[in-house]
Amino acid sequence: MNFKLFFLLIIVSCFSCKSNNTTRKQETTTTVSNTQPNIVVLLCDDLGYGDLSSFGHPIIKTENLDKLAANGIKLTNFYSTAPVCSPSRAGLLTGRSPNRAGIYDFIPGIKKSPDNRDMVHLQAHEETIPAMLKSVGYATCLVGKWHCSSRFNSKEQPQPNDFGFDYWMATHNNAAPSHHNPNNFIRNGEEVGEIEGYSSQIIVTEAINWLDNKKDNKPFFLEVTFHEPHEPVASPEDLVQKYLPLSKNREQAEYFANVENVDLAVGRLIAYLEENNLNNTLIVFSSDNGPETLMRYDRAKHSYGSPGELKGMKLWTNEAGFRVPGIINWMGKKTFTGTSDKVVSALDFLPTFAELSGAKLPNRVLDGESFTSLLNNGDFNRTKPLIWAFYDALNDRMVAMRHGDYKIMARLDVDNVPVPNFHNLYDGNIDYIKSAKLTDFVLFNLKNDISESEDVSKKQPEVFQKMKAEFEIQYKELLDGSHVWVRNN
């Protein structure tokens, strides 16, 4: 009898231990889940470094973004991954130079071209932020501009859902016919038709509706990619009238109003997050590249974007091409706050989000680095240089590298003749590109010379030689790892 009682006690004890272990496991899982932040990426299109009032614009009012920066981190050395739209977006999503994905310039439509540019798209094997976050329990949504494929909403190429977006409402490229009453949105593969309103407000409404209809308690990743202030610009008339007395002409007033309309849309989204107590939400704001040049093409009549003190514009490898406003704000979380001159890139989003969410990093070369230390204490010193090789640059030096306080740039020459502009690397020009030599170097100390006005290569020969040697190594590694497009039929 005592033996039976003893045996019974052992069984009860075992079940009790198992139950306690299960409870502990569930508690641990819940705790981890609760620490995963919601993540919101806000991305403008062609917004200049000097286009927000918090970044020095004397006229445009951006009160919501300014408040986001004042209560968070204002990044004065933030870089996009390319000086033009499609590669910039691919680099952000993958944490890798867009050259590795074979996206070198903006992606046009499907018209066949001899340089195989019509083939260009973000390929299925690329690992992205939404797919990575989805693997650790995130719900994911994209609203706005996609521009990562030449065949949009086609089974011939991967679409946003193939890269981890549960829900998406997007356009291939720009909102058409303009930001006002656009008719080219696709929602989860289905045409939407004309939508009344302005694009920035439309996509924020879609984002809010997605959050409202979200029935689970999963953390979320939301990417809001504004079409503004890229042409064709259209802005609410009341905002245009507000800026007319302060502008050179109506077109400039429409541009200024366009930027403020984005700010108002951001304000609506932040208000929703606050009203719904979505406190553990990390928000990052930036632009895909610098501002468009006024009248560079016929429709660019509203392009009054400001590069601030920076040299160049969109499509340049000087600073204004890819140095853009950067803002980080972690709602409900105590972080470092203030203005930071640490060098941060959109390439860093993927590794940072991986660390914050507990996701596993992709097993491949990454060009970004986690900046969680910046969030914690304001300190972040990147170890890997940032390098850009943009073969369709408007300036002479197509290749540039930022490392620490310094930036080095070079022209590409073959037999002492500058390489002409290319939209794409394909089997017809790759050998030529690989034969090109970096030459005609210039060196800038960006800490002292944000405007790239003084070449210090001769004044600081030791720094120059060190930067030049690293530059040549980094460019060769990037070129060797760049995707080359080959047509098989």
C-alpha positions, 0 to 999 in steps of 0.5 A: 500500500505504501509502495502504491502511494509512493508510486502515485506521488511520483506520477503526480510530481512528474505531471506537476513538473511538466505542467510547471515547465510548460507554464514557464515556457509559455510565459517566456514565449509571451515575454519575448513576444511582448518585447517585439516592437511594432515597426513602421517605415515611412519613406518619401519619394524625392524628398530633399535633405533640406525639405523639412522645417526641422532640417532647415527649410525656411518656408515648408511647415512639417510640424508632425515630423519635426515633433517626431524628430524632437522627441526621438532621434534626428539623423543628420548623416543618414543615407539612402542606398542609392541616388534613385528610386528602384535601387534605393527601395531594393537596398532598404528591403534587403540590407544589401547594396542594390547592385548585388540584386542587379537593380542599378537604376529606376525600373521602367516598364516591360518594353524590350531593350537591348541592355536587358533592362526590361528583365530587371526586378527584385528576384525571388531568392532575395531575402527581405525585411517583411519575410524575415519579420514574418518568420518570427510572428509579424503581420506585414503590410505595404501601402504606396509605391513598389517599383521593384519590378518591371512586370508589376502585378504579373505572374512573370515576376515576384510581387510584394506578397512574394517577399513577405507582405501579407497585405499590400496596396501599391502602384508600380511607380508613380501615382497616376495621373497624379497624386490627386484621384489616382487610378493605378493602385493594385490591392493584393493583386486586384485593380482598385480603380480611381480613389478620391483624394490625395495619395499620401492621405489615401495610403495612410487611410489604407494603413489605418484600415489594415490596422483596424481590421487586424484581428490578432495580437501579432506585432506588425511591420508596416511600410508606408511608401509615399509617392510625394513629392515626386512628380506629377505633383498635385496638392490640396488647394487650401495648402497651395493657397497657404504657400502662394504668398511665400513662393516664386510661382504656383508650381513652387507653392504646389511643391511646398504644399505637397510636402506638408500634405505628407506631414499631415498624413504622418500626423494622422497615422501617429495620432491613430497609433497613440489613440490605440495605445500602440506604444511599443512602435518603432517609427523610422522616416526617410526618403528614397533619394535626394530632390529632383532637378527643376525641369530636368525633364518636361514634367519636372516643373514642380521640382523645387526640392531643396538639397540644403547645404549639400552638393548635387541633386537626385542621380548624383553621387555627391551628397545630395543624391543620397544623403536624406532626412532621417528620423527615428522615434520609438513610441513608448520606449525610453531611448537616446534622444537628440540630434545625432551625426552618426553615419546611418544607412537604410541598409541598416534597417534589416539587421537592426530589425532582426536584432530587435525582433529576435529574427535570424539574419539572412545567411548571405553578405549584408552591407548594413549593420545593426544600430541598436546601440544608437537607440540605447545610448546614442553611440554607433560607429559603423565598421563597414564603409558605405559604397555606391556605384551608380553607373547613370550618375549625372556627375562625372564620378560614378563611384563614391565611398563614405568611411568615418568622416571622409568621403572619396569619389572616383571616375571610371575610365577605360583606356583614359576615356571616361565610361559612358552612362549605363542603366544596367549591367548585362552580358553585353557590357560587364566585361567593359565595366570590369576593365574600367579603372578608378581614377581622378580621385577626390577626398572630402572631410564631410565633418568639416565640409558638408558641401564637398567644396574642398578636395583634401587629398593633397593636404592629407596624403596619408588619409587619402592613400588609406581611403584609396586602398580601401575604396579599391578593395570595396569597389572590386568586391561590390562589382564581383558580387553584382548581378549581371542580367542575361537573356536566355531567349 
